[in-house]
Amino acid sequence: MKKIILIFLFNLLIFTNSYAKHQYEEYSFDAFWKYEIKGSNNYYKFRSDLIEDKDVKKELKNKKKTRLASYLLFEDNKIKIDEHDLPFYIKSNKGLLPSHSMGKSLVSYVTGYAICEGYINNINVKLDDWSTVKGTLYEGQKLIDLLNMTAGDQKFIGERNFNSDNKIKDLKFFNVNVFPIIEVMESDTLQNTKKSSPIYNYNALATNTIMNYTIFKVGDDYQKLLNKVFKEDAKIKNSVFFSKTIRKSHSDKEKGEYGRYSFYADRYDYLRIAKSIMDHWNNDTCVGKYLKTIYEKRVNKSKRSYDGDRSGQFDVAMYTKKYGGQFHFDIIGLSKRKILGMSGFGGQNIIIDFEKERIIVVNSRDRHYNWKKIVLKKLKQK
């Protein structure tokens, strides 16, 4: 009961601080149970050929304003820029950095593996065999529509109408990232609902629905699948984690549909994961074909403006015109290039340029660094 009260107060704090001058920084690693994927003894070892970049150094030196914490640039199969100044609470927690909504993309990545391993037939399957979503607008939906955030749920949740990705209509303090998916789906707000027109509507519930559908389909092999993705293929060095929602009882600690997309890893393991994504794409593996398929099926965001957030700040989510399979595509001015973007609250970014074989990983405490100078400018380089 104490834990539930703590989480309620924690989320209340998030809601009341989300629009302060600096975005509220959620670091909830110790507030939830977790899926842990332990590091590999055969972890990928990076080579480095470091250069000094004045722009990155300036942003990091001015961290009180920019809130930049870590920056990595990988190209020519080497780390070329490696700068960081991590806050104490992250250093003291083994360097674990929150992904925030970059975790949405990693949920999709795991889903691609689930398809390739035969647990899910393809991206066009309908969610008609899963009792959890029965009676809701998600029942019978195609997986690809959830992956593309076009499930027709904009009347009930999402940034399109509610200026939030995790709050549900009429449920003021009900954060879909905290409560089990079954409780969300059984709420009066979602029961007996029908989907609306399939327009892009960015929201957390679509992602958590995908994650928990994958947990349902994979069953007892879910930990094995996570190990395959991160330990065996990405060759992470240290443990990484997906958070869980509140459990209904202590007896179902290991099993159950308690997935939430919140993900934690250290700075180099984020780069290892990004490199595995790039390798799959460029080697045309089954997972690579999954990534290429969701790229081909990407949808228009149809935003009114691409001029940044309300404070005039940018990241890859705000400077891309299309969205596919929980990833951001078509960077303005670079739409002819196949570049994949992941974006998280507070300015977390992972960007993979498949053609240039270039990866940029940014971790920050807020989105006040000069994204166009230290990210977009680097992507435009030949």
Secondary structure, DSSP 8 states (H G I E B T S, - for coil): -HHHHHHHHHHHHHHHHTTSSS------GGGS-EEEE---TT-----B-----HHHHHHHHTHHHH-EEEEEEEETTEEEEEEE---HHHHTTTT-EE-TTHHHHHHHHHHHHHHHTTSS--TT-BS-S-GGGTTSTTTT-BHHHHHTT-SS-TTTBSHHHHS-SSEETTEEEEETTTS-HHHHHTSTTTTT-----------HHHHHHHHHHHHHHHGGGHHHHHIIIIIIIS--SS-EEEEE---S-GGGSSSSS-EEEEEEE-HHHHHHHHHHHHHHHHHT-HHHHHHHHHHHT-EE---S--S-STTS---TTTTEEEEETTEEEEETT-TTS-EEEEEETTTEEEEEETTTTEEEEEEESSS-S-HIIIIIHHHH--
